[in-house]
Amino acid sequence: MFALAPRPASSDVRLVIIRYLIVNVVRPSISMSEVSRAVRTAFPLCELTDWELCDLIARSAIDAGFAIEFDGAGS
């Protein structure tokens, strides 16, 4: 019998966002769609809506000192 993959907690998603920003972003601003795609790839079972995920990304990025490019991540 196969075990179902656990659904990620918001704190796990936030940790992945911060790690992604630290490792992959070399500019002072981030692309919402780029980070959103990375999170969805890391957590395919993430139940956050696109709106909720973008809100979490924005809050995490601002807390980490990044500027944000709102480039249609929910599209």
C-alpha positions as CSV (number, residue, x, y, z in Angstrom):
1,M,0.0,0.0,0.0
2,F,1.3,3.5,-0.9
3,A,1.4,6.2,1.7
4,L,0.0,9.5,0.8
5,A,2.5,12.4,0.8
6,P,1.8,14.8,3.7
7,R,0.4,18.2,2.8
8,P,2.9,20.9,3.7
9,A,2.2,23.3,6.6
10,S,2.4,27.0,5.9
11,S,5.6,27.2,8.0
12,D,7.2,24.6,5.6
13,V,6.1,26.5,2.6
14,R,7.5,29.8,4.1
15,L,10.8,28.0,4.8
16,V,11.1,26.9,1.2
17,I,10.3,30.5,0.0
18,I,13.0,32.0,2.2
19,R,15.5,29.3,1.1
20,Y,14.7,29.9,-2.5
21,L,15.1,33.7,-2.1
22,I,18.5,33.3,-0.4
23,V,19.9,30.8,-2.9
24,N,18.4,31.9,-6.2
25,V,17.6,35.6,-6.2
26,V,20.6,37.8,-7.0
27,R,18.6,41.0,-7.7
28,P,17.0,43.2,-5.0
29,S,13.6,42.4,-6.4
30,I,11.8,39.0,-6.9
31,S,9.5,37.7,-9.5
32,M,6.3,36.5,-7.9
33,S,5.6,34.0,-10.7
34,E,9.1,32.6,-10.5
35,V,8.9,31.9,-6.8
36,S,5.4,30.7,-7.0
37,R,6.4,28.1,-9.7
38,A,9.3,27.0,-7.5
39,V,7.1,26.5,-4.5
40,R,4.5,24.6,-6.5
41,T,7.2,22.3,-7.8
42,A,8.6,21.7,-4.3
43,F,5.1,21.1,-2.9
44,P,2.7,19.8,-5.6
45,L,0.1,19.0,-2.9
46,C,0.1,22.5,-1.5
47,E,-3.5,23.5,-0.8
48,L,-2.9,27.3,-0.8
49,T,-4.7,29.1,-3.5
50,D,-2.6,31.2,-5.9
51,W,-3.7,34.3,-4.0
52,E,-2.7,32.9,-0.6
53,L,0.6,31.6,-1.9
54,C,1.4,35.0,-3.5
55,D,0.5,36.7,-0.2
56,L,2.8,34.4,1.7
57,I,5.6,34.9,-0.8
58,A,5.2,38.7,-0.6
59,R,5.2,38.8,3.2
60,S,8.2,36.5,3.3
61,A,10.1,38.5,0.7
62,I,9.4,41.8,2.4
63,D,10.5,40.4,5.8
64,A,13.7,39.3,4.1
65,G,14.3,42.8,2.6
66,F,13.4,42.1,-1.0
67,A,11.3,44.3,-3.3
68,I,8.5,42.6,-5.2
69,E,7.5,42.4,-8.9
70,F,3.8,41.6,-9.3
71,D,4.0,39.9,-12.6
72,G,0.9,37.8,-12.9
73,A,1.9,34.8,-10.7
74,G,-1.7,33.7,-10.5
75,S,-2.2,33.5,-14.2
